[in-house]
Amino acid sequence: VSELLLRLGRFARLAGSALEQVALRRKLAERASSTAKRLADVSAKEGRETKDSKRDRLGEEARRLSILLQELRDAHAAFTRTLLWELGRFRAAKEDGLYCALRSFSAANEAHSQRVA
């Protein structure tokens, strides 16, 4: 029983860490979304601006935001791939660990039942 409880506790802690990673992924997606909105706003202002100096400044800001947005999207995609890989490994380890712990628990109960009977 203690092995099973130890494994369940470990898996609960790992699941908590996975949830933290999912939250970080969501924050990264929200940051990319807000950057895309800012880029759209800056691009719209650039199109309406009549002064060359201000239009150039807005154009430079739009280029900077565009680069940042692409970096955020790339980071989000890489983070998602890594998270999916980690979750797959966690699931496989959890299944293997629980299977071994339950087999051990079952064998211990069987041995105990044979001694009692």
GUNU-108527 format. One record per residue: y, x, z negated of N, C-alpha, C, O, CB in turn; residue in one letter; residue number from 1. Coordinates in Angstrom, 3 decimals. Glycine has a CB too. Example, Ala and Ser with C-alpha at 12.3 -4.5 7.8 and 13.67 -1.06 7.14 Angstrom:
2
n.v / n.u / n.w / ca.v / ca.u / ca.w / c.v / c.u / c.w / o.v / o.u / o.w / cb.v / cb.u / cb.w / r / k
-5.690 / 13.190 / -7.800 / -4.500 / 12.300 / -7.800 / -3.300 / 13.200 / -7.800 / -3.319 / 14.236 / -8.465 / -4.473 / 11.308 / -9.046 / a / 1
-2.250 / 12.850 / -7.080 / -1.060 / 13.670 / -7.140 / 0.030 / 12.900 / -7.870 / 1.138 / 13.409 / -8.039 / -0.598 / 14.084 / -5.725 / s / 2
***
This chain:
117
n.v / n.u / n.w / ca.v / ca.u / ca.w / c.v / c.u / c.w / o.v / o.u / o.w / cb.v / cb.u / cb.w / r / k
-1.191 / 0.828 / 0.000 / 0.000 / 0.000 / 0.000 / 1.254 / 0.871 / 0.000 / 2.230 / 0.568 / 0.686 / -0.001 / -0.941 / -1.210 / v / 1
1.220 / 1.947 / -0.769 / 2.420 / 2.775 / -0.869 / 2.773 / 3.410 / 0.474 / 3.951 / 3.539 / 0.807 / 2.227 / 3.860 / -1.925 / s / 2
1.752 / 3.811 / 1.252 / 2.033 / 4.384 / 2.576 / 2.710 / 3.354 / 3.467 / 3.660 / 3.668 / 4.185 / 0.734 / 4.889 / 3.240 / e / 3
2.219 / 2.135 / 3.414 / 2.803 / 1.063 / 4.218 / 4.248 / 0.807 / 3.799 / 5.129 / 0.662 / 4.647 / 1.971 / -0.228 / 4.085 / l / 4
4.486 / 0.753 / 2.499 / 5.851 / 0.521 / 2.013 / 6.778 / 1.674 / 2.376 / 7.935 / 1.452 / 2.733 / 5.847 / 0.318 / 0.497 / l / 5
6.282 / 2.894 / 2.289 / 7.101 / 4.050 / 2.676 / 7.481 / 3.987 / 4.154 / 8.626 / 4.239 / 4.529 / 6.350 / 5.360 / 2.382 / l / 6
6.499 / 3.646 / 4.978 / 6.781 / 3.549 / 6.419 / 7.752 / 2.410 / 6.712 / 8.660 / 2.563 / 7.529 / 5.477 / 3.344 / 7.211 / r / 7
7.566 / 1.280 / 6.057 / 8.478 / 0.147 / 6.274 / 9.901 / 0.504 / 5.850 / 10.862 / 0.137 / 6.526 / 7.991 / -1.095 / 5.498 / l / 8
10.035 / 1.215 / 4.738 / 11.361 / 1.656 / 4.301 / 11.997 / 2.597 / 5.309 / 13.184 / 2.490 / 5.613 / 11.271 / 2.338 / 2.945 / g / 9
11.194 / 3.522 / 5.823 / 11.707 / 4.470 / 6.822 / 12.145 / 3.739 / 8.086 / 13.193 / 4.045 / 8.655 / 10.637 / 5.527 / 7.167 / r / 10
11.340 / 2.774 / 8.524 / 11.686 / 2.023 / 9.728 / 12.934 / 1.173 / 9.507 / 13.731 / 0.992 / 10.427 / 10.515 / 1.136 / 10.158 / f / 11
13.106 / 0.656 / 8.303 / 14.318 / -0.121 / 8.000 / 15.554 / 0.774 / 8.096 / 16.582 / 0.360 / 8.632 / 14.223 / -0.761 / 6.584 / a / 12
15.454 / 1.997 / 7.578 / 16.588 / 2.932 / 7.678 / 16.869 / 3.302 / 9.128 / 18.027 / 3.364 / 9.541 / 16.311 / 4.206 / 6.860 / r / 13
15.815 / 3.547 / 9.903 / 16.001 / 3.869 / 11.317 / 16.603 / 2.695 / 12.078 / 17.438 / 2.886 / 12.962 / 14.671 / 4.271 / 11.949 / l / 14
16.184 / 1.492 / 11.736 / 16.753 / 0.308 / 12.389 / 18.234 / 0.179 / 12.060 / 19.029 / -0.207 / 12.917 / 15.998 / -0.967 / 11.959 / a / 15
18.608 / 0.497 / 10.828 / 20.023 / 0.474 / 10.451 / 20.828 / 1.473 / 11.273 / 21.942 / 1.175 / 11.705 / 20.183 / 0.776 / 8.958 / g / 16
20.265 / 2.654 / 11.488 / 20.939 / 3.655 / 12.319 / 21.072 / 3.175 / 13.758 / 22.100 / 3.395 / 14.399 / 20.178 / 4.983 / 12.280 / s / 17
20.033 / 2.520 / 14.263 / 20.085 / 1.986 / 15.632 / 21.177 / 0.927 / 15.745 / 21.884 / 0.872 / 16.751 / 18.714 / 1.388 / 16.040 / a / 18
21.317 / 0.096 / 14.733 / 22.381 / -0.920 / 14.755 / 23.763 / -0.272 / 14.763 / 24.678 / -0.765 / 15.423 / 22.251 / -1.860 / 13.543 / l / 19
23.916 / 0.827 / 14.034 / 25.186 / 1.557 / 14.058 / 25.473 / 2.083 / 15.462 / 26.613 / 2.033 / 15.923 / 25.162 / 2.722 / 13.045 / e / 20
24.450 / 2.585 / 16.138 / 24.623 / 3.094 / 17.498 / 25.002 / 1.970 / 18.462 / 25.827 / 2.165 / 19.355 / 23.339 / 3.788 / 17.974 / q / 21
24.400 / 0.796 / 18.279 / 24.747 / -0.353 / 19.128 / 26.212 / -0.732 / 18.906 / 26.917 / -1.070 / 19.857 / 23.817 / -1.570 / 18.827 / v / 22
26.668 / -0.675 / 17.658 / 28.071 / -0.977 / 17.363 / 28.997 / 0.047 / 18.017 / 30.044 / -0.319 / 18.550 / 28.306 / -1.009 / 15.842 / a / 23
28.623 / 1.317 / 17.981 / 29.426 / 2.353 / 18.644 / 29.479 / 2.134 / 20.146 / 30.513 / 2.354 / 20.777 / 28.862 / 3.743 / 18.343 / l / 24
28.361 / 1.699 / 20.718 / 28.318 / 1.405 / 22.155 / 29.265 / 0.258 / 22.485 / 29.972 / 0.301 / 23.492 / 26.876 / 1.056 / 22.603 / r / 25
29.280 / -0.765 / 21.636 / 30.173 / -1.907 / 21.857 / 31.640 / -1.473 / 21.780 / 32.463 / -1.924 / 22.577 / 29.892 / -3.019 / 20.823 / r / 26
31.969 / -0.592 / 20.815 / 33.344 / -0.101 / 20.703 / 33.747 / 0.689 / 21.946 / 34.883 / 0.590 / 22.410 / 33.500 / 0.773 / 19.450 / k / 27
32.823 / 1.463 / 22.475 / 33.095 / 2.225 / 23.693 / 33.359 / 1.280 / 24.865 / 34.255 / 1.523 / 25.673 / 31.916 / 3.167 / 24.018 / l / 28
32.582 / 0.209 / 24.955 / 32.787 / -0.781 / 26.022 / 34.138 / -1.481 / 25.857 / 34.835 / -1.732 / 26.840 / 31.643 / -1.825 / 26.021 / a / 29
34.500 / -1.792 / 24.618 / 35.798 / -2.437 / 24.364 / 36.949 / -1.505 / 24.737 / 37.959 / -1.946 / 25.285 / 35.916 / -2.855 / 22.881 / e / 30
36.794 / -0.225 / 24.441 / 37.843 / 0.745 / 24.804 / 37.986 / 0.843 / 26.320 / 39.100 / 0.918 / 26.839 / 37.526 / 2.139 / 24.211 / r / 31
36.858 / 0.842 / 27.028 / 36.909 / 0.881 / 28.492 / 37.575 / -0.375 / 29.032 / 38.356 / -0.307 / 29.981 / 35.496 / 1.030 / 29.084 / a / 32
37.273 / -1.507 / 28.437 / 37.865 / -2.770 / 28.876 / 39.379 / -2.783 / 28.657 / 40.129 / -3.222 / 29.530 / 37.218 / -3.941 / 28.133 / s / 33
39.825 / -2.306 / 27.500 / 41.270 / -2.279 / 27.243 / 41.971 / -1.280 / 28.160 / 43.104 / -1.513 / 28.580 / 41.549 / -1.927 / 25.771 / s / 34
41.303 / -0.169 / 28.474 / 41.880 / 0.807 / 29.400 / 41.994 / 0.213 / 30.795 / 42.983 / 0.447 / 31.489 / 41.033 / 2.092 / 29.435 / t / 35
40.988 / -0.556 / 31.213 / 41.042 / -1.209 / 32.531 / 42.196 / -2.209 / 32.582 / 42.874 / -2.331 / 33.602 / 39.699 / -1.923 / 32.844 / a / 36
42.412 / -2.919 / 31.485 / 43.524 / -3.880 / 31.438 / 44.863 / -3.154 / 31.506 / 45.768 / -3.577 / 32.226 / 43.449 / -4.737 / 30.153 / k / 37
44.987 / -2.050 / 30.748 / 46.231 / -1.266 / 30.803 / 46.469 / -0.721 / 32.200 / 47.604 / -0.707 / 32.677 / 46.189 / -0.111 / 29.793 / r / 38
45.408 / -0.272 / 32.861 / 45.522 / 0.247 / 34.225 / 46.023 / -0.848 / 35.165 / 46.892 / -0.603 / 36.002 / 44.162 / 0.797 / 34.716 / l / 39
45.478 / -2.046 / 35.025 / 45.934 / -3.157 / 35.875 / 47.405 / -3.474 / 35.619 / 48.159 / -3.737 / 36.556 / 45.076 / -4.413 / 35.628 / a / 40
47.809 / -3.450 / 34.348 / 49.213 / -3.720 / 34.011 / 50.140 / -2.657 / 34.595 / 51.176 / -2.977 / 35.177 / 49.391 / -3.789 / 32.489 / d / 41
49.760 / -1.395 / 34.434 / 50.587 / -0.296 / 34.942 / 50.659 / -0.356 / 36.463 / 51.726 / -0.138 / 37.038 / 50.026 / 1.072 / 34.484 / v / 42
49.547 / -0.645 / 37.117 / 49.535 / -0.733 / 38.577 / 50.426 / -1.868 / 39.068 / 51.118 / -1.737 / 40.077 / 48.105 / -0.930 / 39.087 / s / 43
50.399 / -2.987 / 38.338 / 51.256 / -4.111 / 38.721 / 52.740 / -3.751 / 38.552 / 53.566 / -4.079 / 39.404 / 50.911 / -5.359 / 37.878 / a / 44
53.068 / -3.070 / 37.439 / 54.455 / -2.647 / 37.221 / 54.895 / -1.654 / 38.286 / 56.035 / -1.685 / 38.749 / 54.616 / -2.028 / 35.827 / k / 45
53.968 / -0.763 / 38.670 / 54.290 / 0.239 / 39.687 / 54.645 / -0.446 / 41.010 / 55.570 / -0.023 / 41.704 / 53.101 / 1.217 / 39.886 / e / 46
53.911 / -1.496 / 41.349 / 54.175 / -2.202 / 42.601 / 55.508 / -2.930 / 42.606 / 56.102 / -3.118 / 43.667 / 53.075 / -3.181 / 42.874 / g / 47
55.994 / -3.348 / 41.430 / 57.261 / -4.085 / 41.340 / 58.473 / -3.173 / 41.166 / 59.607 / -3.597 / 41.384 / 57.202 / -5.061 / 40.189 / r / 48
58.239 / -1.942 / 40.780 / 59.344 / -1.024 / 40.468 / 60.066 / -0.592 / 41.742 / 59.444 / -0.293 / 42.761 / 58.821 / 0.216 / 39.711 / e / 49
61.417 / -0.570 / 41.651 / 62.222 / -0.170 / 42.805 / 62.740 / 1.263 / 42.682 / 63.016 / 1.907 / 43.694 / 63.392 / -1.124 / 42.975 / t / 50
62.874 / 1.769 / 41.458 / 63.361 / 3.141 / 41.281 / 62.219 / 4.118 / 41.520 / 61.129 / 3.966 / 40.967 / 63.964 / 3.341 / 39.861 / k / 51
62.482 / 5.125 / 42.351 / 61.457 / 6.110 / 42.700 / 60.951 / 6.895 / 41.490 / 59.749 / 7.120 / 41.349 / 62.002 / 7.071 / 43.731 / d / 52
61.869 / 7.307 / 40.625 / 61.457 / 8.128 / 39.476 / 60.540 / 7.333 / 38.538 / 59.539 / 7.860 / 38.051 / 62.700 / 8.634 / 38.701 / s / 53
60.880 / 6.084 / 38.292 / 60.049 / 5.253 / 37.417 / 58.725 / 4.922 / 38.103 / 57.681 / 4.888 / 37.453 / 60.795 / 3.953 / 37.030 / k / 54
58.764 / 4.679 / 39.412 / 57.533 / 4.386 / 40.148 / 56.602 / 5.597 / 40.133 / 55.388 / 5.449 / 39.998 / 57.854 / 3.974 / 41.602 / r / 55
57.185 / 6.819 / 40.273 / 56.381 / 8.042 / 40.208 / 55.738 / 8.203 / 38.821 / 54.571 / 8.581 / 38.708 / 57.254 / 9.275 / 40.538 / d / 56
56.519 / 7.910 / 37.770 / 55.990 / 8.007 / 36.413 / 54.867 / 7.002 / 36.201 / 53.841 / 7.329 / 35.605 / 57.105 / 7.783 / 35.383 / r / 57
55.058 / 5.785 / 36.686 / 54.013 / 4.769 / 36.568 / 52.781 / 5.132 / 37.404 / 51.648 / 4.868 / 37.000 / 54.555 / 3.401 / 36.999 / l / 58
53.008 / 5.726 / 38.549 / 51.893 / 6.166 / 39.392 / 51.072 / 7.251 / 38.708 / 49.843 / 7.247 / 38.767 / 52.411 / 6.677 / 40.734 / g / 59
51.764 / 8.172 / 38.063 / 51.068 / 9.239 / 37.327 / 50.280 / 8.661 / 36.156 / 49.148 / 9.070 / 35.897 / 52.075 / 10.294 / 36.818 / e / 60
50.882 / 7.713 / 35.455 / 50.170 / 7.067 / 34.348 / 48.954 / 6.296 / 34.864 / 47.902 / 6.294 / 34.225 / 51.116 / 6.118 / 33.579 / e / 61
49.096 / 5.650 / 36.009 / 47.967 / 4.920 / 36.600 / 46.840 / 5.879 / 36.972 / 45.670 / 5.569 / 36.750 / 48.424 / 4.130 / 37.846 / a / 62
47.173 / 7.029 / 37.530 / 46.141 / 8.022 / 37.867 / 45.438 / 8.540 / 36.607 / 44.218 / 8.701 / 36.584 / 46.766 / 9.201 / 38.644 / r / 63
46.230 / 8.797 / 35.561 / 45.658 / 9.268 / 34.298 / 44.725 / 8.205 / 33.700 / 43.633 / 8.523 / 33.230 / 46.785 / 9.623 / 33.293 / r / 64
45.164 / 6.948 / 33.724 / 44.335 / 5.860 / 33.199 / 43.074 / 5.665 / 34.040 / 42.007 / 5.351 / 33.513 / 45.139 / 4.555 / 33.152 / l / 65
43.207 / 5.851 / 35.324 / 42.051 / 5.715 / 36.212 / 40.993 / 6.773 / 35.893 / 39.799 / 6.476 / 35.851 / 42.489 / 5.828 / 37.687 / s / 66
41.439 / 7.999 / 35.669 / 40.513 / 9.085 / 35.308 / 39.871 / 8.785 / 33.948 / 38.661 / 8.937 / 33.776 / 41.258 / 10.461 / 35.270 / i / 67
40.692 / 8.360 / 32.990 / 40.182 / 8.025 / 31.660 / 39.160 / 6.892 / 31.742 / 38.119 / 6.939 / 31.087 / 41.339 / 7.630 / 30.723 / l / 68
39.459 / 5.884 / 32.542 / 38.549 / 4.749 / 32.694 / 37.209 / 5.205 / 33.266 / 36.158 / 4.767 / 32.799 / 39.175 / 3.673 / 33.598 / l / 69
37.236 / 6.070 / 34.262 / 35.985 / 6.563 / 34.833 / 35.198 / 7.376 / 33.807 / 33.974 / 7.266 / 33.729 / 36.266 / 7.413 / 36.078 / q / 70
35.903 / 8.191 / 33.021 / 35.232 / 8.964 / 31.971 / 34.596 / 8.043 / 30.936 / 33.475 / 8.286 / 30.491 / 36.226 / 9.916 / 31.289 / e / 71
35.315 / 6.978 / 30.549 / 34.779 / 6.025 / 29.580 / 33.561 / 5.299 / 30.136 / 32.583 / 5.084 / 29.421 / 35.852 / 5.016 / 29.179 / l / 72
33.619 / 4.926 / 31.393 / 32.472 / 4.246 / 32.010 / 31.262 / 5.176 / 32.089 / 30.132 / 4.758 / 31.835 / 32.840 / 3.738 / 33.419 / r / 73
31.505 / 6.441 / 32.445 / 30.409 / 7.415 / 32.493 / 29.818 / 7.632 / 31.099 / 28.599 / 7.693 / 30.939 / 30.902 / 8.757 / 33.077 / d / 74
30.688 / 7.748 / 30.093 / 30.217 / 7.938 / 28.720 / 29.415 / 6.730 / 28.253 / 28.390 / 6.879 / 27.588 / 31.402 / 8.186 / 27.771 / a / 75
29.880 / 5.538 / 28.599 / 29.177 / 4.310 / 28.220 / 27.794 / 4.264 / 28.867 / 26.812 / 3.903 / 28.219 / 29.998 / 3.065 / 28.626 / h / 76
27.723 / 4.629 / 30.134 / 26.433 / 4.618 / 30.833 / 25.476 / 5.647 / 30.222 / 24.295 / 5.355 / 30.029 / 26.633 / 4.905 / 32.339 / a / 77
25.976 / 6.839 / 29.919 / 25.126 / 7.869 / 29.311 / 24.685 / 7.451 / 27.911 / 23.532 / 7.652 / 27.531 / 25.871 / 9.218 / 29.252 / a / 78
25.600 / 6.876 / 27.154 / 25.284 / 6.411 / 25.804 / 24.213 / 5.329 / 25.858 / 23.286 / 5.317 / 25.048 / 26.550 / 5.879 / 25.098 / f / 79
24.349 / 4.421 / 26.819 / 23.380 / 3.334 / 26.965 / 22.000 / 3.885 / 27.320 / 20.997 / 3.459 / 26.748 / 23.847 / 2.336 / 28.041 / t / 80
21.945 / 4.820 / 28.252 / 20.658 / 5.423 / 28.623 / 20.000 / 6.099 / 27.424 / 18.806 / 5.923 / 27.183 / 20.850 / 6.442 / 29.756 / r / 81
20.778 / 6.866 / 26.681 / 20.248 / 7.566 / 25.512 / 19.790 / 6.572 / 24.454 / 18.732 / 6.747 / 23.849 / 21.304 / 8.516 / 24.925 / t / 82
20.580 / 5.534 / 24.233 / 20.223 / 4.533 / 23.229 / 18.933 / 3.809 / 23.616 / 18.077 / 3.569 / 22.764 / 21.367 / 3.520 / 23.051 / l / 83
18.793 / 3.466 / 24.875 / 17.553 / 2.813 / 25.314 / 16.357 / 3.731 / 25.122 / 15.289 / 3.283 / 24.705 / 17.656 / 2.391 / 26.786 / l / 84
16.529 / 5.013 / 25.423 / 15.447 / 5.978 / 25.225 / 15.085 / 6.072 / 23.745 / 13.907 / 6.058 / 23.388 / 15.851 / 7.368 / 25.768 / w / 85
16.112 / 6.170 / 22.876 / 15.867 / 6.264 / 21.442 / 15.195 / 5.002 / 20.906 / 14.291 / 5.087 / 20.075 / 17.174 / 6.515 / 20.701 / e / 86
15.628 / 3.842 / 21.372 / 15.010 / 2.595 / 20.919 / 13.558 / 2.498 / 21.376 / 12.713 / 1.992 / 20.637 / 15.801 / 1.392 / 21.433 / l / 87
13.260 / 2.970 / 22.573 / 11.881 / 2.994 / 23.047 / 11.011 / 3.895 / 22.192 / 9.888 / 3.531 / 21.842 / 11.829 / 3.447 / 24.492 / g / 88
11.527 / 5.077 / 21.852 / 10.784 / 5.988 / 20.975 / 10.609 / 5.393 / 19.594 / 9.539 / 5.506 / 18.996 / 11.495 / 7.336 / 20.874 / r / 89
11.653 / 4.759 / 19.083 / 11.576 / 4.127 / 17.757 / 10.506 / 3.045 / 17.746 / 9.700 / 2.977 / 16.817 / 12.942 / 3.528 / 17.356 / f / 90
10.493 / 2.199 / 18.770 / 9.516 / 1.118 / 18.844 / 8.098 / 1.682 / 18.887 / 7.213 / 1.202 / 18.178 / 9.779 / 0.235 / 20.077 / r / 91
7.886 / 2.696 / 19.717 / 6.550 / 3.292 / 19.823 / 6.132 / 3.935 / 18.503 / 4.989 / 3.772 / 18.076 / 6.515 / 4.335 / 20.952 / a / 92
7.031 / 4.655 / 17.858 / 6.719 / 5.289 / 16.579 / 6.452 / 4.240 / 15.505 / 5.560 / 4.394 / 14.672 / 7.865 / 6.212 / 16.145 / a / 93
7.237 / 3.181 / 15.543 / 7.050 / 2.096 / 14.566 / 5.678 / 1.456 / 14.734 / 4.963 / 1.239 / 13.755 / 8.156 / 1.026 / 14.717 / k / 94
5.314 / 1.158 / 15.968 / 4.017 / 0.534 / 16.213 / 2.872 / 1.454 / 15.802 / 1.921 / 1.015 / 15.156 / 3.880 / 0.156 / 17.686 / e / 95
2.962 / 2.723 / 16.172 / 1.917 / 3.681 / 15.793 / 1.844 / 3.849 / 14.272 / 0.760 / 3.854 / 13.688 / 2.177 / 5.044 / 16.460 / d / 96
2.995 / 3.983 / 13.654 / 3.025 / 4.159 / 12.205 / 2.484 / 2.964 / 11.459 / 1.701 / 3.106 / 10.520 / 4.420 / 4.437 / 11.751 / g / 97
2.904 / 1.783 / 11.878 / 2.396 / 0.578 / 11.217 / 0.900 / 0.410 / 11.447 / 0.175 / 0.001 / 10.540 / 3.144 / -0.662 / 11.719 / l / 98
0.439 / 0.718 / 12.635 / -0.989 / 0.613 / 12.925 / -1.786 / 1.547 / 12.011 / -2.788 / 1.138 / 11.425 / -1.268 / 0.943 / 14.411 / y / 99
-1.344 / 2.790 / 11.892 / -2.038 / 3.752 / 11.032 / -1.993 / 3.321 / 9.567 / -2.996 / 3.410 / 8.858 / -1.418 / 5.146 / 11.187 / c / 100
-0.828 / 2.855 / 9.116 / -0.706 / 2.429 / 7.721 / -1.578 / 1.211 / 7.440 / -2.212 / 1.130 / 6.388 / 0.754 / 2.117 / 7.382 / a / 101
-1.612 / 0.274 / 8.362 / -2.450 / -0.913 / 8.165 / -3.934 / -0.565 / 8.210 / -4.727 / -1.130 / 7.456 / -2.132 / -1.967 / 9.226 / l / 102
-4.316 / 0.363 / 9.090 / -5.720 / 0.809 / 9.111 / -6.092 / 1.470 / 7.797 / -7.170 / 1.224 / 7.255 / -5.967 / 1.785 / 10.277 / r / 103
-5.208 / 2.303 / 7.288 / -5.454 / 2.969 / 6.019 / -5.546 / 1.951 / 4.878 / -6.411 / 2.053 / 4.009 / -4.349 / 3.993 / 5.733 / s / 104
-4.647 / 0.977 / 4.896 / -4.646 / -0.078 / 3.881 / -5.937 / -0.879 / 3.963 / -6.544 / -1.203 / 2.942 / -3.424 / -1.009 / 4.055 / f / 105
-6.347 / -1.193 / 5.171 / -7.579 / -1.955 / 5.372 / -8.794 / -1.169 / 4.890 / -9.672 / -1.724 / 4.230 / -7.744 / -2.326 / 6.852 / s / 106
-8.848 / 0.108 / 5.215 / -9.971 / 0.948 / 4.779 / -10.003 / 1.053 / 3.261 / -11.075 / 1.000 / 2.658 / -9.875 / 2.354 / 5.406 / a / 107
-8.847 / 1.199 / 2.643 / -8.788 / 1.285 / 1.178 / -9.259 / -0.023 / 0.549 / -9.989 / -0.008 / -0.442 / -7.353 / 1.617 / 0.708 / a / 108
-8.845 / -1.152 / 1.117 / -9.282 / -2.448 / 0.588 / -10.775 / -2.643 / 0.774 / -11.451 / -3.183 / -0.102 / -8.523 / -3.586 / 1.265 / n / 109
-11.291 / -2.202 / 1.917 / -12.730 / -2.331 / 2.170 / -13.516 / -1.481 / 1.172 / -14.523 / -1.931 / 0.626 / -13.073 / -1.911 / 3.624 / e / 110
-13.054 / -0.255 / 0.937 / -13.735 / 0.616 / -0.020 / -13.671 / 0.020 / -1.413 / -14.651 / 0.053 / -2.157 / -13.117 / 2.021 / -0.014 / a / 111
-12.531 / -0.519 / -1.758 / -12.388 / -1.139 / -3.086 / -13.298 / -2.373 / -3.205 / -13.923 / -2.578 / -4.246 / -10.904 / -1.539 / -3.344 / h / 112
-13.375 / -3.173 / -2.174 / -14.236 / -4.359 / -2.193 / -15.701 / -3.977 / -2.339 / -16.456 / -4.668 / -3.023 / -14.038 / -5.183 / -0.920 / s / 113
-16.107 / -2.896 / -1.713 / -17.496 / -2.446 / -1.812 / -17.810 / -1.933 / -3.217 / -18.923 / -2.105 / -3.715 / -17.776 / -1.348 / -0.776 / q / 114
-16.828 / -1.307 / -3.845 / -17.048 / -0.831 / -5.220 / -17.116 / -1.991 / -6.200 / -17.909 / -1.971 / -7.141 / -15.935 / 0.139 / -5.639 / r / 115
-16.292 / -2.992 / -5.981 / -16.247 / -4.146 / -6.875 / -17.518 / -4.989 / -6.727 / -18.044 / -5.510 / -7.710 / -14.996 / -5.004 / -6.587 / v / 116
-17.995 / -5.114 / -5.504 / -19.165 / -5.983 / -5.254 / -20.438 / -5.363 / -5.676 / -21.499 / -5.970 / -5.530 / -19.265 / -6.339 / -3.816 / a / 117
***
